[in-house]
């Protein structure tokens, strides 16, 4: 940085000392040689400077320099430094303030007086409202970016996050940097979804919560764990932590922290008014109702049970029916937990519980749909079910589905199940699946599982970007739906975006440490990141969670990791055992054929890899084709004519992803 100091001295600023260093930039105390005044100069880190367009960055910073407000630190100047190695580093100069950041203040005092916390929130909110009126969303509101000086409150770093995001550098995976701070990011920002001014509202409410409670509403050992908690659960009430917080303040904070942006206040002005208890006169009754606990909205109308992302209610014919037997609901919930584990034992428990539920109440449609989905999963994953022939499982699923639709033909859950059944009846033609899942979403757009089925079907047939968007919607409406979290990780894995993939896989594990797909996804992502020990650990955990054919799949993953790590003798020994176990499954299950082929390919045993792939039928199965086209371990086989002959459509060039 000394060379940069000399450059600035030669121009117009003399750097005197470093004030601080953050994830995106270093801040220096400098003297403005033209005006003989102290300023703060922020110089972007080289890693970030190389990841964005410098000219675009400077344009965005100059745009935000137009923001004039008593609570916004003014940007005085900006430019580009040219380092000795030729790298261009953007910088900008700000008014220098003596004081401390809100982070420093909280480190010393832990909790602030309520009135002072509200005053700080109002000042920051006023600054943000000015930015929002200019179409600028800050995106990184946190205590470090709130400065306290001489009794005044200032917001800093307008523009730096906006510039980075709009230059396409929102996830700088090569440096490990990301825009936004996990503890303060809104759920939509954490899931890389489209954001607006309500994202800043969420971040500001998080700061206020911390000023009052002494800690943010969500915390965890890793960024992924924080994001997973935020997506999976609502913020905790403030009263148990600090009983002196006024009820109006608690209600306003919790509403601003709602996971869905539409459930927050329409703008920051309304949020600030609500904090002072003055919102009731100016806010429409509908908005006031939205601030109440969600259960009150439906009291006397319908019972809603949310378990693992399943919405157990129909907004049509179930309304007004007699109350459901609590024992039936308990059996249904037990079945859902078994189904969501995605293991052979879990499916057996699900089938047993769902069967018991319909035995007690044959008109309870959710249990019929759960039973149908369980039979489908047993068929798909080649799980043994009480001596039933595998070929009969789909017929059992169809029978259960018919009972569900006969009970309630307008049930979104039943139409979702119809889509799932259709995928297995003809895996080469997803037209019926699309029609059924879209009807399910039309009936209930909050069904995370329906968005997942739509996403995987799009990935198999259509533009992959559309599929990824559907998975993001899936996670947004069902933040604790582990299958959606894991498959969003797989979507990034298929795109070769391994750091993002690891984050979503870790989120699935954080929600449910016993979730098998979360463990295996983490393993395959770790292989491609070169973290072979992590990969082996993930597959070992998967094996401990598995029985029957899932043990084979976990062993195949472990063999792949060890082969890629150069531990070839160990890989061969594991693979020999996996091959022997898999030989008893005829025909070869789809994923078993894929994973064993990948492990053999990693050992250079191309002939055996092709043999395993040719054991799976039907070859035109769209999910099978998705793995062949998109799985990174198949990249080395793309030039082999035997492998290419298996593809229905050409795969992307190796390493480029789907």
N, C-alpha and C positions, 0 to 999 in steps of 0.2 A: 504493500500500500504506500510505501515511501515514494516510489516513482510517481504514483498518482498525485501525491501531495505536491511534488515539484511541478507537475503539469498544471495543477490548479493555481499555484502561486504565480506561475508564469502568465496565467490567464487573468484571474480576478479575485481568487479566494486563497487565503493561507490557512491550511489545516493546522490546528493547534494541538488537539488531543482527541482520542476516540471517546465518544460518549456511550456507545452501546453497540452490540452486535446481535442481530436477530436472524431468523431463518431466511430472510430475503435480502437483507442489506446491512451495511455498516453505517452508523451515524457518527459524524465528526463535528466537533466544535470548530468553527472556522471564522476568520475575519474577512468581511467584505471590504476589499481594498479600495473600492471606488467610493463607498459611503461610510467607511470607518465604523462599522457596526458588527456585532457578533451575529452569526447565523448558524443554523444546523444544516449540514450537508449530508444527504443520504446517498450512498453509492451502492448500486445493485451488485450482488455477488457475481463473480465470473460465471459460476455454473448456471445461474438464471439468465445472465446476459446472453450466453451462447444458445439458450433455448428459445428465445423470442426474437421478433423483429424489432430492432432498436428504434428505427424511425417511427414505427407504430406506437411503441411504448412512449416515446417523447410526445407524440401527438396527443395521446390520451392524458398524459400528465398535464400538458398545457390546457387541455379542455377542462380538467378538474380545477386548474388554477383559477378559473373564472368564478368558482364558488366563493362568495363573500358572506361571512356570517361571524358574529362575535365568538361563536364556539368552534369555529373551524380554523386550524392553524394555516396561515396563508402560505402558498407556494410563491416564492419570489423569483425563482430562476430555474432553468434546467438546461441540460446539455449532455454531451457525450465525451467521455475520456477515451483516449487511445493508449492502451498499455504498451509496454515494451515489446510484448509478443504479438502486437497487432490487434488484440481483442478490443472491441468497443464496449465500454461500460457506461450505461445511462446513469445520470445523477440528477438530483434536484435539490435546491436550497429552500429552506423554510425559515420562518421567524424563529429565533432562538428564545426559549422560555426557561426560566429558572423555576424549579419545582420538582415534582415527582410524578411518576405514573400511578394510576389507580392500582396497578399490580403491586407496586412498592407499598402503597398505603395499606392494602389488604394484608400484605405479608406482616406488617407491624401490628395492625389492629384486628385482623380476622373478621370481625363484624363491625359495620358502621352504624351510627345512630340512624333511626328510621327516616327522620326528616332529611338528613344529609344524603342518604342513599337516594331518596326520591328527588332531591334537588339535582344531584348528579345525573340521574336518569332523564329528568326533564331537559337538562342542558344538552345532553347527547342526542336525545330525541329531536330537539329543535334543529340541531345541526343536520341530522339525517333527513329531516323533512325537506330542508332546502335542497339537499342532494337529490332526493327522490323526485322533487318537482323538475329537476333538470335531467331526469332519466338516468341518474347514477345510483347504483346500489353499491354500498361500501364493500360487503362480502367478508370483512375480517374485523368485525367489531368484537373487541376483547379488552380486558383491563390494561394490557400493554399499550393499546392505541387510544386510551383516554388519559389525558394529562391534566394534572392539577397544579395551578400556578397562581399565587397571589389571590386566592379566593375565587378564581375563575376556573372553568372547565373547558377543555379543548379536545377536539377529535382530530387525530392525525391519520395520515396514510390514505386519504381519499385518492383514488386513481391508480395506486400501484396494483391492487388486486384486480381492478377492472381491466387495466392494461394487460396484465398477464393472462387473464382469462380470455380476452378478446383476441389475443394473438395466438390462441390455441395451446397455451402452455399451462392449463389448469392442473394437469398432473405431470409433474416433472420427475418421472420415475427414475431417470438415470441419476438424479441427485438425491432422490429420496424426499424432495420438497413438494409440498402441495399448498394450494391457496386455501386459506381458512385454517382455523385452529380447531381440532376435533371437539374439545369441551364446549365450544361456543357455536359450532356450525349447526344450521338448521338441518332437519332430516332430508329435505330436498337437495340441499347443497352436498350433504354427505353421500347421497346416492347419485350424484352427478346429474341430477334432473334440472329442468329449467327453473330458474329462480327469479323472484321479483322483490319488491320492497318489503314484503312480509318476511323474507329471510333475515333482513336486518332487525326487524321487530323481534324475531325469535332470539337472535344473539343478544340484543339489548335486554330482553327479559331474563336471559341467562345471567348476565352481569348483575342485574338487580337482585336476582335470587341469591347470587353469591355474596353480595354486599349485606344481605339480610341474614342468610343462613350460615355464612362462613365457608361455604363450599358450593361448587356448581351443582345443578340438579342431577347431573350424570357424571360419573367418574369411572375409571377402570385402569388396569395395568397397561393397556395398550390403546392406540388410537382405534383399532378395530373393535376392541371391547367396548369403548365409549360409544362408538357409532351403533353397535349392536344393541346396547341397552337403550339408547335413545329411540331406536326404531321399534323396540319390543315392548316398552312400558311407558306409561305416562309419568310426568314429573311428580315427585312426592310433595304433599302439602307442606306449607311452611310452619303452620301452627305447632306441630309436635316438636319442632326445633326451636322456635321462637314465638312464644305465645302472645307477645305484645304486638305482633304484626297485625294491622287492621284487616278485617275480613275483606273489605273492598280491594285492598292491595293484593291479598292472596288470590282472590278471584281473578283479578286482572292479570297477574303474573302467570297463573296456571293456564289461562286462556291464551295468552301470547305464546305459551310454550306448547300449544297443541301440535301434534305431529302433522296434521293436515293443514296446509296454509289457509284453506277456506274456512276453517274453524277458528282462526285467530281474528283479531280486530281488523277492520277493513284498511286502516292506516294507522300511522304512529300517533297522529293527533288524538284519535279516539282512544288509543291505549293510554296515553298520558292523562287524558281526562278521566278515564276509569280509575287510574291509580289514586287520583284525588277524590274519587267518589262523586264526580260531577257528570258522569256519562249518562245517567238514567234519563235525564230530561231531553237529551239530544240524540239518543240512539234508538233506532226502530225496535219495536217489540221483538221482531224475529231475531235480531242480533242479541238482545238480552236473553232470549230463550236459549240461544246457542251456547251461552256462557254457563248454563246450568249443567249438572251432571247428565250424561247422555241417557242414563236409565230413566230419568224423569220424563224424557221426551216420548218414551214408548210405554210408560206405565199404563196398564189396562188395555194396551193395544196388541202387543205380541211379546213373546218371550224370546230373548236373543241369547244364545249360548255361543261364545267364541272359544274354540279350542284348536290350537295348532293351525290357525288360518282358515278353519271351516266356519261358515256362518250357518248356524242351525236355526233357520226360520224361513218361512216362505211369506212373501209380502202379498200373497193372494189368498188361497182358500183356507190356510191355517188360521187366519185372523178370525176370532170369534168361536173357534172350536173349543171343546172342553180342554181343561188343563191336562198336560201330559203327566203320566205317572213318573214321579221322581226316580224310581228305580230304573225305568226305561231310559231316562236321560243319563243316569249314571253309567248304565251299561253301554250306551252309545259313546259317551266320553272315553270310557275304557277302550272301546274299539278304535276310536280315532287315535289314541296314544299308541296303540299297537301298530296301526297302519303307518303312522308317521315314522316309526323306527326303521322301516324299509328292510327288515331282517326276516328270515324264515319264521323264527319264534314269534316275532311281532305280528306277522300275518296270521299265524295260527290263533293268537290271542284275539286279534281283531275279528276273525270269522266267528270264533266262539262267542264273543261279546255281542256282536251284531245279531247273530242267530238267536241268542237269548232275549235280546231286546224285541225282535219281531215276534218271538214266541209269546211274550207278555202282551204286546200290542201290535197286531198285524197291520194296523193303519198308520203306523209311525214311519213315514216315507224316508226320513234321514237315515234310519237304520238299514232300510232296503238298499239305498244308494251306497252306504258304507260297505255293505256285504258285496254288492256288485263290484266296487272298486278293489276290494280285497281279493276277490277271485281273479280279477284282471292282473293285479300285481303278481299273484302267485304264478299265473300263466307266463307273464312276461319274464320273470326272474327265475323260472324253473324251480319254484319252491314246492316241496311235497306237501300235500294237504290230505291228511287222513286216509290215505289209500286211494283217493280219487285219481283216475287217469288224467294226465295233463290235458288231453284233447277234450275232456268234458268240462274243464274249468270255465271256458268262455260261455258254454251253454248255461252253466249255473249263474254266471254273471248276467246274461241276457234275461234269465227268468227273474232274478232279483230286480233288475232294472224295470222290467215290465210291471212288477208289483208297485214300484215307486211311482212310475208315471200314471198308473191306474189310480193311485191314491191322490196324487197331485200333479196334474199335467202342466201346471205353470210353476213348478219348482225349479229354480235355477240350479240347485244341486243335482237334480235328476238329469237335466239337460247337459250339465257338465259331465256326469257319469256316462251319458250316452256318447259324448265325444270321446271319452277315454276308452269305452268299449269298441267304438268304431275304429280307433287307431289299431287295435289288435286284430279285429276281424279282417281288415284288409290294410296292412301296413304299407302298401304300395300306392294307395289312393286316399288322400286325406280330405277329399271334397266333403263327405259326410261329417267328418270331424270338425271342419271349419264351420259348417252350418250349425251344428249343435252347440259348439262352444260360443259362437257369436250370439246365439239365442240366450245362452246362459248369462252372458255378460249384459245383454239387453235387459234381462229380468233383474239382474243384480250386479252392478259394476264394481262392487266392493269385494268380490270373490277372488282372493289371491290365487287359488288353485286354477280357476278358469283362465286368468291371465297367463299363468304358467303353461297350461295346455296350448293356449293360443301361441305363446312364444316359441315353444319347442316345435310346433307344427310349422310356424313361419321359418324357423331355422332350417328345417328339413326341406322346405319347398320354395321359399321366397327370399327377398333381400334380407341379409343377415342383420343389417342395421335396424330394420323394422322389428325383428325378433328381439334384439337387445333392448329396444325401447319398450316392448311389451314386458320383458323381464323387469325393467326398472319400474314400470307401473305395478307389476305384481308385488314387488318389495314395498312400494309406497303404500299400497292398500292393505298389505299383510306383512308388517315389519317383523313379525315373529315366525313367518312361514319359512321354515328352514329349507324346504325344497327350492323355493324361489331364490333365497340367498345363495345356496350352493350352485344353482344353475346360472345365476348372474356371474358367479365366479368362473363357471365353465365357459360362458360366452366370452369373457375376457381371455380365458385360456385359448379358446379357438381363434381369437384375434391375435394371439401372441403378446398380449398385454399382461405379462405375468405378475407384475407388482399389484395391479388392480385385482387380478384374479385371486391372489393370495389374501388380499383384504376381505373379499367377499366370502371366501372359504372359511377364514378365521371367524367372520361374523356368524356364519352358520354354526360353527363349533361353540362360539360364545353363547348362543341362544340355547343349544343343546349339545353338551359335550359327548353324549352317547349317540349322536346322529351319524350313521354309517357313511352316507354320501358326503357329508362335510369332511370326514376324515380322508376318504379316498380322493376327493377333489384336492384337498390340501397336499396329499402325497404326489399327485401327478403334476401339480403346479410347482412344487418344490424340486421335482426332477428337472423341469425345464429351466428353473432358476439356478441349477447347479448346486443346490443345497441338499446333497444326497443323504446326509445324516437325518435331516428333518424329514425327508421323504420316507426313509426306512422306518423312522419312528411313527409316522402317520399310518403307514401300511401295517405295522405291527399292531397299532391300536385298532385298526379296522379288522384285523384278523381276530383279535380278542373279542370284538363285538359280534363276530360272524359265526354262522353255522352253515352246513351244507355247501351249496355252490358258491356262496359269498366268501367262504374260506379260500376256495380256488382263486377267485378274483383278487383277493388281498395278497395271496402268495405271488400271483403274476405281477402285481404292482411292485412288491418287494424285490422280485427278480429283476424287473426293469431298472429300479433304482440302483441296485448293486452292480448290474452290468454297466450302466452309464458311469458309475463311480470307479470302474476298473476292477471291481472285485468279482472277476468272471467265474472263478471256481465256485464261490458261494452262490452266485446267480444260477449256475447250471444245476447245482444240487437242489435249490429251491424249485427251479422250473421242472426238474425231473419229477419231483413230488406232485407239483401242480398238474402236470400232464397226466400222471397216473390217476389222480382224483377226477379229473375232467373227463376221462375216457368213459366213465359210467353214465354220462349225460348224453343221451341220443334223442333228438338231434342236439348239436352243440348250442347252448344258450348264446344269444347275441353278444352280450358283454364279455362272456368267458372267451369266446372265439377272438374277439378284438384284443383283449388284454393279453392273452397268451401269445398272439401273433406279435404284438408290440415287444414283449419280452424276448421272444426268439429273434426278432429283427435286431434288437440292441446287442445281442451276442453274435450277430453276423450269420445267424442260421436262417437264411432267407427262405430256403425250401420249406422248412417247418412252419415258418410264419405264413406262407401262402397256403400250406395245407390246412392250417387252422381256419383261415378265412374262408376257404372253399367248403368247409364243413357246415357253414351256416346257410340256411335257406329260410325264406326266399331272398335271393341275392339283391333283388330290387327293393327290399325293405328300406324305406326312406330313412329310418333311424340308423340302420347299418351303414347306409351310404353317407350319412352325416359324419359318422366316426371315420370312415375311410377318407373323406375329403378334408376333414378339419383337424383331426387329432395330430398334434405335433410329432409324436413318436413314429408316425407313418411317413414323415418327410423323406427319410432315406430311401423309401421304397418307390417314390413317385416316378423314378426313371425305369423301373423294372416293368417290362411289358406284361408279365403275368399279373402284377398288381393293377396296372392300368386297365387290363381287360375286365377287372371286377367292377370298375367304376361305371355308373350309369351316365354321369356327366363328368367332365374333366375337373380335377382338383386345382385349386389355386397354385401358383408357383411355390415350391418349398420355402418355408420360413415367412411367407407373407400372410398366412392366416385366411380364414373364410371371409 
